Amino acid sequence: MHYCYILQSLKDKSFYVGSTSDLKERFREHNNKEAKYSTSKVPFKIVWYGAFENKSKAQKFEKYLKASSGFAFRNKRLV
């Protein structure tokens, strides 16, 4: 199982979109400053995640959420 997820920084309320095969571990990495992007935005909370049957589908949905139409969808429907 692979996941696409949305985190929200409790520090500045910004969002981070990512994908992973181990959601618990990746969340731990973000909050322990082990993920490059998130070091200045800690702590995070998970605001949404979706499970996908394979890595490719999770990454495609992640890419969509980062695009302009997906950005609007994320803000309107997921967070």
N, C-alpha and C positions, 0 to 999 in steps of 0.2 A: 504494500500500500504506500502511496506517495501523497503528500499534502501540499496544498497551497495555503498560505496563511497571511493574515494581516495583523501586525502589531501596532500598538499605539504607545508612543512615549509618554510616560507620566510626567516627564520633565517639561516638554514643550508642546505636547499634544499632536506632534507630527505622526505620520503613518509610515510603516515599512511593509512592503509586500515581498514575500519570498516563497520558496518551495524547498521541500526536504523529504527524506524518507523516514526521519526520526524527529517528530515534532517536539517531544519533551526535551531531547538533547539539544536541538537547535535553539529552543527557547532559553534553555540554561546558558548556552553559549552567548546569546545576545545579552542577557542580563549580567553575565560575568565578564563582559567586555572582551570576549574572544572572537567576536565578529567585527571586522574592520569598520563597517559603516556605523554601527550602533554604539561605538564607544562613548561618544559625547551625548547620547540620547537616553542612557540608562536612567531609571528602570523602565521596563516595558510591561504591557499587559496584552494578552491575546484577545482581539476583538472579533475575529472570525477565522475559521479554517474549514477547508473542504477536503474530502478524501477522494483520491483518483486511483484508478486501477493500475496506472503505470506512470513512470517518470515523465514521459513525453506529454501526456495530457495535463499533468500538474504544471509543467513548465509553460505550456501553451496558455493555460489560464492565467498564470503569473504574468506572462508577457502582455496578455489582453488587459489585465488590471492596471498595468503600468502605462498603457496607451491612453490617448485622450478619451475615447469612447468608454473604455473600461474604467478609467478614473471617475467618470460621471456615474457609471453603474455602481461602482464601489461606494461612492458617497451617498447615493440615493437608496441602495438596496442592502448593503452589507454592514455599514458602520453607522 
